[in-house]
Amino acid sequence: MPALSGLWVSALVVGLIGSGTHCIGMCGGIMGALAANIRKDQARVWPFLFAYNIGRIVSYALAGAVLGGFGHRLMAAVPGPGVAAVGDRIAALFMVALGLFLGGWWRALGRLETWGGHAFAYLRPLGQRFLPVTNLRQALGLGLVWGFLPCGLVYSVLAWALVSGSAVRGAGLMAIFGLATWPGLLALGSARRFSAWVRRPSVRKALAALIVGYGLVSLISPLA
């Protein structure tokens, strides 16, 4: 499989880019609703935002653990070294596709969100049970549910988790990605400069190009 350190760095970069662009569009409304629900008392806002994001990242890690464990069992069950090579190629192709998506050069990954939206329709009523949020447990529960919000970025990193080699590695990969999205979402408060920097076209395209480059290297390296 691709070098684990490379996957983790890629997940970190993807989270940082996505936090300032894609993630604000997907989750920014929820963060804003949480803040508005607690009015303008900043001392009370931050614990609620923290609990929500913890729940969201836990959901990511759980999904990564399930897919990482499933991928490991699948590769162990199917004989022959070719299975691992196929997993490598899938991860590399997703890196390239995701880099193109983040750079604004190819939008096909957006279709994943449409497909995932049909499945999330069954979870949405569960999330609405935690609204309005009046305590930290509700904020945590809302984050746990909304962590499964259909998102092309999340799905792409989950594809890497699938070939990460174990449940622990898959969970770690998704947790790193989730933590990296945190600063941009909190840009609704005190990290606006960071969010504005990431949204600069030149910065976003440069970081996206790094993801594409790593994916291409991973794709052709087995042939070397």
FENSUL-V560575 format. One record per residue. N is the residue number from 0. D_LAST is the distance of its C-alpha to the last C-alpha in whole Angstrom. Layout:
# FENSUL-V560575
n: <N;N>
d_last: <D_LAST;D_LAST>
This chain:
# FENSUL-V560575
n: <0;1;2;3;4;5;6;7;8;9;10;11;12;13;14;15;16;17;18;19;20;21;22;23;24;25;26;27;28;29;30;31;32;33;34;35;36;37;38;39;40;41;42;43;44;45;46;47;48;49;50;51;52;53;54;55;56;57;58;59;60;61;62;63;64;65;66;67;68;69;70;71;72;73;74;75;76;77;78;79;80;81;82;83;84;85;86;87;88;89;90;91;92;93;94;95;96;97;98;99;100;101;102;103;104;105;106;107;108;109;110;111;112;113;114;115;116;117;118;119;120;121;122;123;124;125;126;127;128;129;130;131;132;133;134;135;136;137;138;139;140;141;142;143;144;145;146;147;148;149;150;151;152;153;154;155;156;157;158;159;160;161;162;163;164;165;166;167;168;169;170;171;172;173;174;175;176;177;178;179;180;181;182;183;184;185;186;187;188;189;190;191;192;193;194;195;196;197;198;199;200;201;202;203;204;205;206;207;208;209;210;211;212;213;214;215;216;217;218;219;220;221;222;223>
d_last: <15;14;16;19;20;18;20;23;23;22;25;27;26;27;30;31;31;32;35;36;36;35;37;40;41;40;42;44;47;47;47;49;51;51;52;55;56;57;59;58;58;55;56;56;53;50;51;50;47;46;47;45;42;42;42;40;37;38;38;34;34;35;33;30;31;32;29;27;29;29;25;25;28;26;23;25;27;25;24;20;17;16;18;16;13;16;17;14;14;18;18;15;17;20;19;19;22;24;23;24;27;28;28;30;28;28;30;29;29;33;33;32;35;37;37;37;40;42;41;42;45;46;45;47;51;50;49;52;54;53;54;56;55;57;56;53;52;52;50;47;48;47;44;43;44;42;39;38;39;37;34;31;29;31;29;26;26;27;24;22;25;24;21;22;22;26;29;30;26;27;30;29;27;30;32;30;30;33;35;33;35;38;39;38;41;43;43;46;48;47;43;44;42;39;39;40;37;35;36;36;34;32;31;30;28;26;26;24;22;21;20;18;16;15;15;12;10;11;10;7;5;6;4;0>
